[in-house]
Amino acid sequence: MVALLGVVQSGDESDVLADNALIAKRLGWDLETVAACLHEAKERSLVWGLRSGDKPAPWFNELEITVQGRRLLRTHGAAEDVAAD
């Protein structure tokens, strides 16, 4: 989930908003895995995006990370910093 959120956040920061295909390409995941992870991320209010009819569903365009998603990434990053010490 953290890897997926990282890709979505990088899209936010570069003005190239992510979709399922971009996430699959950057992470080396198949589209079914991306769809399942996006479904969970959306249910947990970690991402926002425009849903389209593309398959495998759910397929989202113009994905953006939410405040909750940013918080999760910060928390995860802080946990990694502590583990490295």
C-alpha positions in Angstrom: 0.0 0.0 0.0 2.8 2.4 0.9 4.5 1.8 -2.5 1.2 2.6 -4.3 0.7 5.7 -2.3 4.2 6.8 -3.1 3.5 6.6 -6.8 0.2 8.5 -6.4 2.0 11.2 -4.4 4.8 11.5 -6.9 2.1 12.2 -9.5 0.6 14.9 -7.3 4.0 16.6 -7.0 4.8 16.4 -10.7 1.4 17.3 -12.1 1.2 14.0 -13.9 -1.7 12.4 -12.1 -1.6 8.6 -11.8 -4.0 6.0 -13.1 -4.0 2.2 -12.8 -1.7 1.8 -15.8 0.9 4.2 -14.6 1.0 2.5 -11.1 1.3 -0.9 -12.7 4.2 0.3 -14.9 6.1 2.0 -12.1 5.7 -0.8 -9.5 5.9 -3.8 -11.9 2.5 -5.0 -10.7 -0.2 -6.6 -12.8 -3.4 -4.6 -13.4 -5.5 -6.9 -11.2 -3.2 -6.3 -8.2 -3.3 -2.5 -8.8 -7.1 -2.6 -9.0 -7.4 -4.5 -5.7 -5.0 -2.2 -3.9 -6.7 0.9 -5.2 -10.1 -0.5 -4.1 -8.7 -0.9 -0.6 -7.0 2.5 -0.6 -10.2 4.2 -1.8 -12.2 2.4 0.9 -9.7 3.6 3.5 -9.9 7.2 2.1 -6.2 7.2 1.2 -6.7 8.2 -2.4 -9.2 10.1 -4.5 -9.8 9.7 -8.2 -12.2 9.7 -11.1 -13.6 6.2 -11.6 -13.8 5.0 -15.2 -15.2 1.9 -16.9 -11.8 0.5 -17.9 -10.9 -3.0 -16.8 -9.9 -4.5 -14.5 -12.1 -2.6 -12.2 -11.9 -0.5 -10.3 -10.0 1.8 -12.6 -9.2 5.3 -11.6 -7.9 8.3 -13.5 -6.4 11.5 -12.1 -5.5 9.9 -8.7 -4.6 12.1 -5.9 -3.4 11.3 -2.4 -5.7 12.4 0.5 -4.7 13.9 3.8 -5.1 10.4 5.3 -2.8 9.0 2.6 -0.2 11.6 3.3 -0.4 10.9 7.0 0.1 7.2 6.4 3.2 7.9 4.3 4.6 10.2 7.0 4.0 7.7 9.7 5.6 4.9 7.6 8.6 7.1 6.9 9.0 7.9 10.6 8.8 4.2 11.4 11.5 3.5 8.9 13.7 6.2 10.3 13.4 4.8 13.8 14.2 1.3 12.6 17.3 2.5 10.8 18.7 4.1 14.0 
